Each structure stands twice: as structure tokens, then as C-alpha cells.
Amino acid sequence: MTGYDVLAGVYEWLISDAKLPPAEFAASFDDVLDLLPSNAHVLDCSCGTGQLAVGLAGRGMQVVATDASEAMVRRTAELSEEFGASVRAVRASWEELPDHFQDNTFDMVFCVGNSLHHAAGATGRGAALESMSRLLRPGGRLVLTSRTWELVRARGSRLEISDRLVRRNGRDAVVVYRWEIAPHWEEEHHIEIAIAQVDATGLVLVRSELLSCWPYRYEELEVELHRVGLQTELSTFDLEAENYMVVASKV
Ligand SMILES: C[S@@+](CC[C@H](N)C(=O)[O-])C[C@H]1O[C@@H](n2cnc3c(N)ncnc32)[C@H](O)[C@@H]1O
């Protein structure tokens, strides 16, 4: 059971209002999706609860959604059913992807929403990126979004508490992030996420999980992408912005 199996049941409280509807989540990638034919083969390899995968299927794409967490994959399958979308949902960690899919299969692979930092250090990240690259057809693209870890580390260990109640499924919750920043970049860091919901009777129910992560500098990521045969085509990296997107194509 991964940390995300615990969070899967309350994951919607962690998704922004703007990205909750599948079509909206997919629309946030309009610029890169415009590069694809409408029936393209795409993989979301850290699909979470499936909003992006279902949004892509809604555009007519042939979508596979994978995740290391069984509970996340189950939620993706449920969301697909709810939207009448055709998404193949498979439990597979990044390292296991080549056991499930042939090389050169996909036109685009998505690894979005702050997922890659869960790969264990430079070695784990390299193995994950290698798998993603293998599955892309030549000329295919990896679309990766990331926190700007340079900013996160500069702020140090801290507690972040949502400044408003987040309402999902008729229930309000406070979301708390506890950041445990290790002294050195290459060490294991932790993010503890707690979702405190107030139920109909006024009781507070807390679901929380301590997640491991290994941050990386943007420069390192660029080198690692290059090492697995991916060339950066577009990058929104900005040291002052919270998040960035990299699009890298398979040479
Ligand atoms: C922060 S969530 C992002 C989910 C989704 N992409 C989104 O934007 O809402 C990170 C996801 O990465 C998955 N994950 C963590 N480690 C993984 C691994 N080694 N292989 C595949 N998925 C992994 C988790 O299970 C979780 O669903």
C-alpha cells in the first residue's frame, strides 16, 4: 500500500477547483495537445484520480492511465465510468511500465501534478524517465510539470494551512501541508498532508499521510531528460514561479 492509497479517498480536496472537471484539466494543456492528432495514443503515467486521463479521452484520444497506487487506479476507472470515457487504467509504477507496454507506443506521455519527486533520488528518477522515454514513439513528447524545488527548499521546513475551507462532495475540509526539508538536496524529504473534514454532525475526521520525496534542481532534470534521449522543446521554468512545465521530445 502506497501513501497515495490512503489519500485516494480524499484526493479531490487536494485538486484545485479549476482542475477538478476533467475537460478543464485537459484544457490546461491545450498548447501541447494542439500538436497531436485527435486520435493520438497518450499515457498519463501518474494518473491520480483520473481527471486528466478522462479529459483527454473526452477529446477522442486513446488513453492509458497508470499509477503506482491501486486505489488511485480504481478511482480513475470509476471516474471514466461516470463520464462514459474509454480509458484503460492499469496499476504500474514507472519502473514497471515497460512490462506492460511496448517501446515506441505513445505519441505523448504525461507525468504531471508534482509526481516525479516521488521517484527515489537521481537513480530512481533516471529509471522513471528512462521508462517514459522508451514508451514514446520517436518524435513523441513527454509533458512534465513540477514544483519549483529551488523555491520550496529556500523556504525550509514549515507548515502550510489552507486559508479557506475547501468544499467537495458537500463537505468542508481544512488542508494542511507539513514540509520537512532535509539539509541537502539529495536526501529524502517529506511532505505530510492532512485533510481535516467536518462531517454533517460536526465531527472532525482527519486523513493524513507522510509522503517521501526527493527534490531536484531544474538543471539536473534537463541533464537527466537528455540522458534518456529526450530533448527539451519547451520549458516554462522560472525561479520565481511556483511550478513549471517541460515538454521534451524523443530524438
Ligand atoms: C501528487 S499526485 C498527482 C496525481 C495527478 N497527476 C494529478 O495531477 O492530480 C502524485 C501521483 O504519483 C503517483 N506515484 C507516486 N510514485 C509513483 C511511481 N513510482 N510510479 C507511478 N506513479 C507514482 C501517486 O500514486 C500519485 O497518484
The ligand as a Gaussian input file, in Angstrom:
#p B3LYP/6-31G(d) Opt

LIG

0 1
 C        0.627000      14.489000      -6.470000
 S       -0.165000      13.096000      -7.198000
 C       -0.567000      13.717000      -8.825000
 C       -1.714000      12.982000      -9.457000
 C       -2.230000      13.575000     -10.762000
 N       -1.239000      13.527000     -11.813000
 C       -2.715000      14.989000     -10.558000
 O       -2.138000      15.929000     -11.156000
 O       -3.697000      15.196000      -9.811000
 C        1.203000      12.007000      -7.497000
 C        0.806000      10.671000      -8.080000
 O        2.012000       9.962000      -8.419000
 C        1.809000       8.593000      -8.119000
 N        3.114000       7.940000      -7.949000
 C        3.991000       8.066000      -6.918000
 N        5.051000       7.279000      -7.107000
 C        4.871000       6.653000      -8.301000
 C        5.624000       5.707000      -9.060000
 N        6.821000       5.245000      -8.620000
 N        5.142000       5.278000     -10.236000
 C        3.937000       5.746000     -10.690000
 N        3.168000       6.625000     -10.019000
 C        3.626000       7.075000      -8.833000
 C        0.971000       8.618000      -6.856000
 O        0.330000       7.388000      -6.575000
 C        0.019000       9.765000      -7.129000
 O       -1.170000       9.344000      -7.749000

